[in-house]
Amino acid sequence: MRHALTALALALPLPALAQDPATVGAMSGTLDGVQVAYVIADGADARTGWREMEEGIEVMLVAYPADSPMNDANEVTFTFTAETASRNPELLRGEMALNRDGKTLTASDEAINLDLDNLEVSGDSLLFTGNIRATLSAGEEDVTVVAEEGTTLSADIQATIIRAEEADDPES
């Protein structure tokens, strides 16, 4: 009997974190005027999720170019907190990092404009759609979203993501 239970346990599927990342959304638009498409992934090393905060909802996304392998060399990470007390959710703060050509470009707060069309919670799922415009820079450059210097990402974004588990919560 014990051998049968052991065999059954080994045959059960592994948790989602041990599996390849699943596509949970998309981001498409332009990066410095060139058409780009990204897939938003969840699972394995892609820490995509959301959690409720005192001031609203914090969303963490990991995306990869649709036509490239999913690895750190071409990863885009975007974390934002949106105020949800009004009918029109607004970006309170955000951070973005884009890895490309061996460099990491970053943007935060004033360099990010996120217009959310929809931000809807249903159980553990969060559906959101909107448009993002970010001006990314290398190093310590201080740019704004309308700065002429820097790399501009402008894209429509949509995803349905699952609530982050407590172990993924950096404040736990």
KAFEN-V335610 format. One record per residue. N is the residue number from 1. RES is the residue in three letters. SS is DSSP state (a for helix, b for strand, c for the rest). PHI is phi in whole degrees, 0 to 359 (none if undefined). PSI is psi in whole degrees, 0 to 359 (999 if undefined). Layout:
n = [N	N]
res = [RES	RES]
ss = [SS	SS]
phi = [PHI	PHI]
psi = [PSI	PSI]
This chain:
n = [1	2	3	4	5	6	7	8	9	10	11	12	13	14	15	16	17	18	19	20	21	22	23	24	25	26	27	28	29	30	31	32	33	34	35	36	37	38	39	40	41	42	43	44	45	46	47	48	49	50	51	52	53	54	55	56	57	58	59	60	61	62	63	64	65	66	67	68	69	70	71	72	73	74	75	76	77	78	79	80	81	82	83	84	85	86	87	88	89	90	91	92	93	94	95	96	97	98	99	100	101	102	103	104	105	106	107	108	109	110	111	112	113	114	115	116	117	118	119	120	121	122	123	124	125	126	127	128	129	130	131	132	133	134	135	136	137	138	139	140	141	142	143	144	145	146	147	148	149	150	151	152	153	154	155	156	157	158	159	160	161	162	163	164	165	166	167	168	169	170	171	172]
res = [MET	ARG	HIS	ALA	LEU	THR	ALA	LEU	ALA	LEU	ALA	LEU	PRO	LEU	PRO	ALA	LEU	ALA	GLN	ASP	PRO	ALA	THR	VAL	GLY	ALA	MET	SER	GLY	THR	LEU	ASP	GLY	VAL	GLN	VAL	ALA	TYR	VAL	ILE	ALA	ASP	GLY	ALA	ASP	ALA	ARG	THR	GLY	TRP	ARG	GLU	MET	GLU	GLU	GLY	ILE	GLU	VAL	MET	LEU	VAL	ALA	TYR	PRO	ALA	ASP	SER	PRO	MET	ASN	ASP	ALA	ASN	GLU	VAL	THR	PHE	THR	PHE	THR	ALA	GLU	THR	ALA	SER	ARG	ASN	PRO	GLU	LEU	LEU	ARG	GLY	GLU	MET	ALA	LEU	ASN	ARG	ASP	GLY	LYS	THR	LEU	THR	ALA	SER	ASP	GLU	ALA	ILE	ASN	LEU	ASP	LEU	ASP	ASN	LEU	GLU	VAL	SER	GLY	ASP	SER	LEU	LEU	PHE	THR	GLY	ASN	ILE	ARG	ALA	THR	LEU	SER	ALA	GLY	GLU	GLU	ASP	VAL	THR	VAL	VAL	ALA	GLU	GLU	GLY	THR	THR	LEU	SER	ALA	ASP	ILE	GLN	ALA	THR	ILE	ILE	ARG	ALA	GLU	GLU	ALA	ASP	ASP	PRO	GLU	SER]
ss = [c	a	a	a	a	a	a	a	a	a	a	c	c	c	c	a	a	a	c	c	c	b	b	b	b	b	b	b	b	b	b	c	c	b	b	b	b	b	b	b	b	b	b	c	c	b	c	c	b	b	b	b	b	c	c	b	b	b	b	b	b	b	b	b	b	c	c	c	c	c	c	a	a	a	b	b	b	b	b	b	b	b	b	c	c	c	c	c	c	b	b	b	b	b	b	b	b	b	b	b	c	c	b	b	b	b	b	b	a	a	a	b	b	b	b	b	b	b	b	b	b	b	c	c	b	b	b	b	b	b	b	b	b	b	b	b	b	b	c	c	c	c	c	c	c	c	c	c	c	c	b	b	b	b	b	b	b	b	b	b	b	b	b	c	c	a	a	a	c	c	c	c]
phi = [none	298	293	294	292	296	297	295	297	290	277	291	295	285	302	303	293	271	264	301	299	259	281	239	181	212	223	220	171	229	237	52	85	261	301	223	220	238	254	269	244	219	114	46	269	275	270	264	177	213	206	277	237	303	267	158	236	259	240	239	236	233	229	223	304	297	256	228	296	275	212	301	295	228	277	242	243	217	238	217	244	244	285	241	283	248	291	247	302	238	289	269	201	201	219	226	225	233	264	200	53	76	240	248	257	229	213	212	32	293	266	233	238	240	258	268	277	212	215	230	262	223	66	267	261	236	255	217	224	174	226	240	228	225	252	261	222	270	67	263	303	256	241	246	297	259	295	282	277	103	251	258	250	230	208	279	223	210	199	237	238	262	307	293	286	304	294	277	284	294	264	274]
psi = [316	322	324	320	321	316	320	317	321	335	346	148	147	157	157	329	338	353	168	152	142	146	126	1	185	154	123	142	228	148	108	43	354	132	133	154	132	150	137	127	156	140	172	241	357	104	71	136	183	162	154	138	168	320	356	225	132	131	133	123	146	128	157	150	138	334	18	164	152	95	169	332	337	29	144	128	141	121	130	155	128	136	131	11	344	173	335	91	138	150	124	317	158	157	136	143	135	121	126	142	37	7	153	122	142	159	148	158	267	345	6	131	117	116	111	122	325	136	99	126	132	100	237	1	144	121	129	149	151	196	137	141	123	140	112	146	161	146	219	13	137	103	163	173	336	9	144	329	159	178	126	127	124	118	150	143	139	141	154	112	159	146	135	140	156	326	333	348	113	343	4	999]
